[in-house]
Amino acid sequence: MSPTPAGRLFGNDLVLTRTFRAPVADVWASLTDPERTARWFGPWQGEGAPGRTIKVQMVQEEGDPWVEMTIEACEPRQRLALSAVDEYGEWHLDLTLTESAGVTELRFTQHLTGTENVGETGPGWEFYLDALVASREGAPVPDFSDYFPAMKEYYESLR
């Protein structure tokens, strides 16, 4: 079964959501604890505090590169904002969590500088967020080839 793209574009904001039957504290740990981020995105090193730069290893990328990310905001169990600059451009990410009746929603937003590359960016975040879901369920990491180029047309149609 192929994953279904569900991201939306609001101006230059690419927004994706995932829902977890888990308390917000547990989902927050999946986003911030280096041992748990290693299961789906990559481990990180450094001081995790607003204004600080951490190094994140991108274990799902070729060569497992390390990327520096700045923590722009950290409101425990509610919001994490990160930024980075690499050879692909600027990355401004905002992750917010809300819980209701034991169900937590993650709203992932990438504030794009333009929408010309959303056909590549959207499928990538769908993959990473599904890898987060898989890590929480003890399932294998999904196959990126199920996301790209399969979802490219969907994301380009949002522009």
Long-range contacts (C-beta under 8 A, 24 or more apart in sequence): 2-146, 2-150, 3-126, 3-130, 3-142, 3-146, 3-147, 3-151, 5-122, 5-123, 5-126, 5-151, 5-154, 5-155, 6-126, 7-122, 7-125, 7-126, 7-155, 7-158, 8-158, 9-115, 9-118, 9-155, 9-158, 9-159, 12-111, 12-112, 12-113, 12-114, 12-115, 13-109, 13-110, 13-111, 13-112, 14-109, 14-110, 14-112, 14-118, 14-121, 14-122, 14-125, 15-107, 15-108, 15-109, 16-107, 16-108, 16-122, 16-125, 16-126, 16-129, 17-105, 17-106, 17-107, 17-108, 18-105, 18-106, 18-108, 18-129, 18-132, 18-133, 19-103, 19-104, 19-105, 19-106, 20-103, 20-104, 20-105, 20-106, 20-133, 20-136, 21-102, 21-103, 22-102, 22-103, 22-104, 22-136, 23-99, 23-102, 23-104, 24-77, 24-78, 24-97, 24-98, 24-99, 24-104, 25-77, 26-104, 27-97, 27-104, 27-106, 27-136, 28-76, 28-77, 28-97, 30-132, 30-135, 30-136, 31-80, 31-95, 31-97, 31-106, 31-132, 32-74, 32-80, 36-135, 39-135, 40-128, 40-131, 40-132, 40-134, 40-135, 40-141, 41-128, 41-131, 41-132, 44-69, 48-74, 49-74, 50-74, 60-127, 60-128, 60-131, 60-141, 60-144, 88-117, 89-113, 89-117, 106-132, 115-158, 115-159, 116-159, 118-155, 118-156, 118-158, 118-159, 119-152, 119-153, 119-155, 119-156, 120-148, 120-152, 120-155, 121-155, 122-151, 122-154, 122-155, 122-158, 123-147, 123-148, 123-149, 123-150, 123-151, 123-152, 123-155, 124-148, 126-151
